[in-house]
Amino acid sequence: MNRNLQQLFTIAQKPVRRIIGLMSGTSLDGLDVALCAITGSGMDTRVTLEHFDTVPYPVAVKDEIRKVFAKDMISFQQLCLLNPWLAGLHAQWILECLKKWNVAAREVDLIASHGQTVYHSPKILHRLPEFPNATLQIVDGDHIAVKTGIIALSDFRQKHIAAGGEGAPLALYGDYCLFSEKGEDRVMLNMGGIANFTYLPGDLNPGGVFVTDTGPGNTLLDTFAREYFQVEYDKDASFARQGTVNESLLTTLKANPFFKEPFPRTTGPELFSKAYVRAAQDSTNTTALSSYDMMATLTRFSADTITDALKSILQEGKDYAVYVSGGGAHNPLLTGWIRESLPRLKMHTTGELGIAGDAKEAVLFAILANEAICGECINFGKSGMPAITMGKLSFPA
């Protein structure tokens, strides 16, 4: 047997697997690196988060990614160069984290790399009937494996599309395995660049689980924080708090057909972009709106579209617990408006479940890698989410 396959077989048989989960989202804030100790699989999965760090993307790295990020017209040379270049940086940052944590690379079984999304184009966005759902994540797994000496799994979203999904949100698979709790109906709400949630029924029936994007989370807030204030994000909603929501602009922002599409649905900054907002301003004669009023209105836009999506699936009179994660969980105005709109929901953070909100997405990809190596496909019934395991293997040599 090939020695790499033999090693993979050995890893699958271990009682505890140490897997590094990597996540870099559409906010482009940095690389989340989570070292997880994982036992079991499926509903028997147990995770201990041994170490976690976020390596901030330097401004120069963000600038290079933004040359191709969510753009219809790009330089193919730039895209081609970014794929191995970013992989080399990710590998370097993994090794630096391991050194800081005093963990040898040989002590790590697998790396689960989400990669960097540069374009997301499901059918509901591209509207070209002859073409399928599509998405593209760069950061090549072979480069990570060779440079770290650790087996890597990457490019998780392509299998999802091949099996009939939209390539997102993938949180469902890890959320169900890790956070389902008998007797408690849970909503796992992640507010990254794009917001999404997973509903986990308290009867543990996988056919009752579903996941969907709701619309923008932080993507527009970050875009306009850079535009108006030359900062990467609106820390503590300090700018939005100084503004007033413009109801006319808010109504127009919420009028996009995406918000009437059936669940599950996915989207990205390809739709919810600066151009989208400017077009809404033009149609409502709000181009002179102050920067503070704009930040307030965009924050309300995210809050309303999240709560509208939740209200459409939550049953009246039934108790639910909502566990929030992602950068938006740190925005007091965004979370405050969600609480006001859904006062009967109990709001928590995933930290109360043992996984810090900032680490959750990276941990979930570690779970996807674990499922690919030693799990079984989970049938989610009519949820629209295919019963598959995901991830392409890259061996160090």
Secondary structure, 3 states (H helix, E strand, C coil): CCHHHHHHHHHHHCCCEEEEEEEECCCCCEEEEEEEEEECCHHHCEEEEEEEEEEECCHHHHHHHHCCCCCCCCCHHHHHHHHHHHHHHHHHHHHHHHHHHCCCHHHCCEEEEEEEEEEEECHHHHCCCCCCCEEEEECCHHHHHHHHCCEEEECCHHHHHHCCCCCCCCHHHHHHHHHCECCECEEEEEECCEEEEEEECCCCCHHHCEEEEEEECCHHHHHHHHHHHCCCCCHHHCCHHHCCCCHHHHHHHCCCHHHHCCCCCCCCCCCCCHHHHHHHHHHHCCCCCCHHHHHHHHHHHHHHHHHHHHHCCCCCCCCCEEEEECHHHHCHHHHHHHHHHCCCCEEEEHHHHCCCCCCHHHHHHHHHHHHHHHCCCCCCHHHCCCCCCCCEEECCC
